[in-house]
Amino acid sequence: MEYLPHNFSEVFTFVTCKRNRIPLNLFLLLCFNVLLAPAVQAATPVELSRSASYAIALLGLVTLSLCVYLFVVIFQPEKF
């Protein structure tokens, strides 16, 4: 257990660091997918495998994030 931080100030500095945004975003996306996949599996009327429900949930999250990104790019083009 030596790899765990002894205090949480190290964790907060890691999260707020600018260069670590992509791994943190991917981690949060996967955590949200873990929460969303059982809901997708429960909402379908047919029997889905666990991997198929995770894939559908991930596809939905990617589609939603792409829609938000394109919405921001269309209405604020001077930032890009």
N, CA, C and O of each residue as an XYZ file, in Angstrom:
320
protein
N       0.820     -1.199      0.000
C       0.000      0.000      0.000
C       0.860      1.258      0.000
O       0.394      2.324      0.403
N       2.076      1.150     -0.434
C       2.967      2.308     -0.459
C       2.615      3.281     -1.575
O       3.001      4.448     -1.516
N       1.901      2.827     -2.578
C       1.586      3.679     -3.717
C       0.418      4.603     -3.451
O       0.191      5.518     -4.242
N      -0.335      4.416     -2.381
C      -1.430      5.305     -2.038
C      -0.887      6.545     -1.334
O       0.057      6.446     -0.550
N      -1.480      7.724     -1.608
C      -0.996      8.938     -0.939
C      -1.361      8.925      0.546
O      -2.402      8.402      0.943
N      -0.491      9.504      1.340
C      -0.724      9.540      2.778
C      -1.742     10.615      3.160
O      -2.476     10.462      4.136
N      -1.782     11.673      2.407
C      -2.803     12.694      2.646
C      -3.458     13.043      1.312
O      -2.904     12.789      0.242
N      -4.617     13.614      1.400
C      -5.380     13.873      0.177
C      -4.974     15.157     -0.524
O      -5.510     15.455     -1.592
N      -4.064     15.916      0.023
C      -3.600     17.116     -0.679
C      -2.857     16.732     -1.957
O      -2.900     17.467     -2.943
N      -2.175     15.583     -1.946
C      -1.508     15.111     -3.164
C      -2.526     14.751     -4.243
O      -2.286     14.979     -5.429
N      -3.641     14.199     -3.838
C      -4.688     13.845     -4.794
C      -5.284     15.101     -5.403
O      -5.509     15.154     -6.612
N      -5.542     16.114     -4.587
C      -6.130     17.354     -5.093
C      -5.168     18.098     -6.012
O      -5.607     18.712     -6.984
N      -3.875     18.058     -5.731
C      -2.924     18.697     -6.633
C      -2.829     17.931     -7.953
O      -2.616     18.535     -9.004
N      -2.984     16.617     -7.905
C      -2.989     15.829     -9.138
C      -4.212     16.144     -9.990
O      -4.115     16.234    -11.214
N      -5.362     16.311     -9.345
C      -6.600     16.581    -10.076
C      -6.580     17.968    -10.685
O      -7.057     18.149    -11.805
N      -6.042     18.952     -9.981
C      -6.063     20.324    -10.474
C      -4.935     20.638    -11.444
O      -4.924     21.720    -12.031
N      -4.000     19.739    -11.628
C      -2.890     19.970    -12.546
C      -3.405     19.988    -13.983
O      -4.210     19.139    -14.365
N      -2.946     20.949    -14.775
C      -3.427     21.117    -16.153
C      -3.016     19.967    -17.071
O      -3.762     19.624    -17.989
N      -1.868     19.375    -16.849
C      -1.377     18.360    -17.782
C      -2.030     17.002    -17.575
O      -1.813     16.098    -18.381
N      -2.814     16.830    -16.532
C      -3.439     15.543    -16.255
C      -4.933     15.538    -16.542
O      -5.663     14.747    -15.944
N      -5.399     16.375    -17.417
C      -6.830     16.466    -17.692
C      -7.357     15.270    -18.481
O      -8.444     14.779    -18.178
N      -6.637     14.795    -19.463
C      -7.134     13.712    -20.311
C      -7.263     12.399    -19.530
O      -8.310     11.758    -19.631
N      -6.268     11.967    -18.766
C      -6.474     10.732    -17.996
C      -7.599     10.853    -16.971
O      -8.337      9.896    -16.738
N      -7.727     12.017    -16.368
C      -8.796     12.211    -15.398
C     -10.157     12.169    -16.074
O     -11.095     11.574    -15.544
N     -10.271     12.790    -17.230
C     -11.541     12.758    -17.960
C     -11.888     11.343    -18.410
O     -13.050     10.943    -18.341
N     -10.911     10.590    -18.865
C     -11.171      9.207    -19.263
C     -11.594      8.356    -18.076
O     -12.478      7.508    -18.198
N     -10.965      8.582    -16.931
C     -11.342      7.850    -15.726
C     -12.777      8.175    -15.321
O     -13.544      7.273    -14.983
N     -13.140      9.441    -15.351
C     -14.503      9.828    -14.997
C     -15.518      9.284    -15.999
O     -16.625      8.909    -15.613
N     -15.154      9.237    -17.277
C     -16.033      8.676    -18.292
C     -16.269      7.180    -18.044
O     -17.398      6.703    -18.160
N     -15.228      6.458    -17.711
C     -15.384      5.038    -17.426
C     -16.183      4.791    -16.150
O     -16.960      3.838    -16.080
N     -15.999      5.640    -15.142
C     -16.793      5.497    -13.913
C     -18.272      5.761    -14.193
O     -19.140      5.060    -13.675
N     -18.552      6.767    -15.007
C     -19.938      7.053    -15.356
C     -20.526      5.932    -16.193
O     -21.715      5.629    -16.084
N     -19.695      5.311    -17.031
C     -20.153      4.189    -17.840
C     -20.501      2.990    -16.964
O     -21.450      2.262    -17.255
N     -19.745      2.783    -15.904
C     -20.041      1.687    -14.985
C     -21.402      1.905    -14.316
O     -22.130      0.948    -14.054
N     -21.734      3.149    -14.045
C     -23.033      3.451    -13.451
C     -24.170      3.398    -14.468
O     -25.304      3.074    -14.115
N     -23.874      3.714    -15.718
C     -24.908      3.807    -16.736
C     -25.217      2.470    -17.406
O     -26.350      2.257    -17.836
N     -24.260      1.577    -17.506
C     -24.448      0.310    -18.218
C     -25.529     -0.579    -17.605
O     -26.303     -1.163    -18.364
N     -25.633     -0.718    -16.293
C     -26.746     -1.523    -15.758
C     -28.119     -0.928    -16.059
O     -29.092     -1.666    -16.217
N     -28.203      0.388    -16.139
C     -29.474      1.016    -16.504
C     -29.829      0.711    -17.953
O     -30.998      0.500    -18.277
N     -28.829      0.689    -18.822
C     -29.065      0.331    -20.225
C     -29.497     -1.122    -20.319
O     -30.406     -1.454    -21.080
N     -28.857     -1.983    -19.557
C     -29.193     -3.404    -19.589
C     -30.598     -3.645    -19.050
O     -31.303     -4.527    -19.540
N     -31.012     -2.877    -18.053
C     -32.347     -3.041    -17.490
C     -33.425     -2.448    -18.383
O     -34.574     -2.888    -18.338
N     -33.076     -1.456    -19.194
C     -34.079     -0.782    -20.019
C     -34.374     -1.518    -21.317
O     -35.393     -1.248    -21.952
N     -33.523     -2.429    -21.722
C     -33.756     -3.132    -22.982
C     -34.721     -4.298    -22.767
O     -34.636     -4.993    -21.754
N     -35.630     -4.515    -23.706
C     -36.607     -5.591    -23.533
C     -36.030     -6.985    -23.808
O     -36.592     -7.985    -23.362
N     -34.928     -7.055    -24.527
C     -34.323     -8.359    -24.825
C     -33.097     -8.566    -23.937
O     -32.591     -7.629    -23.320
N     -32.641     -9.793    -23.888
C     -31.469    -10.128    -23.070
C     -30.206     -9.627    -23.761
O     -29.913    -10.021    -24.890
N     -29.459     -8.760    -23.083
C     -28.194     -8.247    -23.591
C     -27.052     -8.788    -22.733
O     -27.191     -8.978    -21.525
N     -25.938     -9.026    -23.384
C     -24.762     -9.406    -22.600
C     -24.215     -8.171    -21.896
O     -24.542     -7.037    -22.246
N     -23.388     -8.415    -20.913
C     -22.823     -7.301    -20.151
C     -21.924     -6.433    -21.029
O     -21.943     -5.207    -20.917
N     -21.148     -7.055    -21.891
C     -20.263     -6.274    -22.759
C     -21.049     -5.442    -23.760
O     -20.644     -4.327    -24.088
N     -22.165     -5.966    -24.249
C     -22.985     -5.189    -25.175
C     -23.622     -3.992    -24.481
O     -23.723     -2.918    -25.075
N     -24.051     -4.156    -23.241
C     -24.645     -3.022    -22.531
C     -23.596     -1.964    -22.229
O     -23.888     -0.770    -22.299
N     -22.359     -2.389    -21.889
C     -21.286     -1.413    -21.685
C     -20.959     -0.689    -22.985
O     -20.708      0.516    -22.973
N     -20.959     -1.396    -24.088
C     -20.660     -0.772    -25.382
C     -21.742      0.222    -25.777
O     -21.430      1.298    -26.289
N     -22.996     -0.112    -25.553
C     -24.084      0.811    -25.877
C     -24.029      2.046    -24.990
O     -24.237      3.162    -25.466
N     -23.751      1.854    -23.707
C     -23.639      2.997    -22.801
C     -22.465      3.893    -23.182
O     -22.581      5.118    -23.152
N     -21.336      3.286    -23.540
C     -20.180      4.072    -23.958
C     -20.463      4.816    -25.263
O     -20.051      5.966    -25.420
N     -21.147      4.185    -26.179
C     -21.524      4.846    -27.423
C     -22.443      6.031    -27.153
O     -22.304      7.079    -27.784
N     -23.371      5.875    -26.231
C     -24.249      6.987    -25.872
C     -23.492      8.131    -25.227
O     -23.773      9.295    -25.513
N     -22.530      7.820    -24.355
C     -21.734      8.873    -23.721
C     -20.856      9.610    -24.729
O     -20.722     10.831    -24.661
N     -20.266      8.877    -25.651
C     -19.438      9.512    -26.674
C     -20.291     10.391    -27.582
O     -19.872     11.488    -27.951
N     -21.479      9.924    -27.943
C     -22.381     10.715    -28.779
C     -22.813     11.981    -28.058
O     -22.844     13.055    -28.660
N     -23.143     11.874    -26.797
C     -23.548     13.040    -26.024
C     -22.409     14.038    -25.877
O     -22.625     15.243    -26.011
N     -21.203     13.557    -25.605
C     -20.070     14.473    -25.470
C     -19.722     15.135    -26.798
O     -19.328     16.301    -26.815
N     -19.859     14.417    -27.905
C     -19.621     15.010    -29.218
C     -20.668     16.073    -29.530
O     -20.336     17.106    -30.112
N     -21.916     15.844    -29.159
C     -22.966     16.847    -29.363
C     -22.691     18.112    -28.559
O     -22.863     19.222    -29.064
N     -22.271     17.950    -27.330
C     -21.953     19.117    -26.499
C     -20.765     19.871    -27.073
O     -20.783     21.101    -27.126
N     -19.740     19.160    -27.501
C     -18.571     19.800    -28.091
C     -18.942     20.576    -29.349
O     -18.523     21.722    -29.512
N     -19.714     19.972    -30.234
C     -20.105     20.664    -31.463
C     -21.010     21.852    -31.174
O     -20.921     22.866    -31.865
N     -21.867     21.757    -30.184
C     -22.708     22.880    -29.789
C     -21.844     24.052    -29.324
O     -22.107     25.200    -29.684
N     -20.822     23.768    -28.532
C     -19.926     24.833    -28.061
C     -19.133     25.416    -29.213
O     -18.955     26.632    -29.281
N     -18.652     24.578    -30.122
C     -17.866     25.065    -31.257
C     -18.708     25.935    -32.181
O     -18.210     26.926    -32.715
N     -19.967     25.584    -32.377
C     -20.821     26.368    -33.262
C     -21.133     27.735    -32.664
O     -21.126     28.734    -33.382
N     -21.403     27.797    -31.372
C     -21.823     29.050    -30.765
C     -20.683     29.876    -30.190
O     -20.896     31.041    -29.855
N     -19.483     29.324    -30.060
C     -18.318     30.069    -29.613
C     -17.124     29.737    -30.501
O     -16.150     29.165    -30.013
N     -17.166     30.075    -31.781
C     -16.074     29.680    -32.682
C     -14.776     30.433    -32.436
O     -13.719     29.955    -32.848
N     -14.809     31.592    -31.783
C     -13.583     32.350    -31.580
C     -12.646     31.680    -30.578
O     -11.458     31.999    -30.551
N     -13.143     30.770    -29.762
C     -12.269     30.043    -28.832
C     -11.483     28.942    -29.528
O     -10.470     28.478    -29.005
N     -11.939     28.523    -30.698
C     -11.283     27.438    -31.407
C     -10.668     27.987    -32.666
O     -10.054     27.242    -33.430
